[in-house]
Amino acid sequence: MEESQKAMEIIGKYFSEFSPAQDKQWAQLQSIYQTWNEKINVISRKDMENFYERHVLHSLAIATEFSFTDGIRIVDIGTGGGFPGIPLAIFFPNAQFHLVDSIGKKIKVVNEAVSALGLKNVKTYHARAESLPKNHFDFALSRAVAPLSELWTWARPLLKNERHPSAHHKNGLICLKGGDLTEEIASSGLKPHVWEISTFFGEPWFEQKFMVYVPRA
C-alpha cells in the first residue's frame, strides 16, 4: 500500500479536509521516520509497523478535544522522536510548536523530520524543560514521559497566566497516558479532566489509553 493510502486509511477515518500540503506531509511521515530510525533508534520495530496508528493517530487524540488556533504557543515536553508535537504541528499549521528533549540524538531525528516535512511552525530545543522561558506558553504537551506530578512541576511555570484570546480551553497541561491512572492522579493532588481515547478511536490498541488535562489555576 502506498504511504499516502496507508496514512489516510487510518487518519481519514476520523479527520478530513486537509490541504494538499498536509496530505503530502501525512504521506511522507512514515518513510522519513523509517529512514532515520534505522540510523538512530527512537521507535521500536513493532511500533514502526503500526506507525500511523500508534504514533500519529495517538498524537491526534489531542485534536479531538483541543483546537490550537493562530498564534497559540505549545511546548512538547520530552518530545522523544517528535510525538505528539510533529503530527499536531501538521494538523494545526498556524499554531507555534516548541519541541524539547534533553537527549541530543532524539532532537536530531526531530530536526531532520521537521526539515524534510517543511514545517515552518516548529522550533526545537536540546534542553531540559526547566530551562525554557517561564510564563511563555499557552499549553504544554507530553506523552508517557513522567508521572503526572512531575510533569505538572515542569509545565506549570512555563504556562502563561492568561488564556489566549482564541483558545477554547484554559491554559494547561495535556498528557497522553496509558494504564490504570488512579494512584498516579491521587498522588499528584491534582484534579484533571480525563478522557478515554477509545471513545474517539475504535482500534483495540487504544483501550486503556487516556488523555489527561490539567488547567492552569
Secondary structure, DSSP 8 states (H G I E B T S, - for coil): --HHHHHHHHHTTT-----HHHHHHHHHHHHHHHHHHTTS--S-HHHHHTHIIIIIIHHHGGGGT----TT-EEEEET-TTTTTHHHHHHH-TTSEEEEEES-HHHHHHHHHHHHHHT-SSEEEEES-GGGS-TT-BSEEEEESSS-HHHHHHHHGGGB-SS--TT-SS-SEEEEEEES--HHHHHHHT---EEEEGGGT--SGGGTTEEEEEEE--
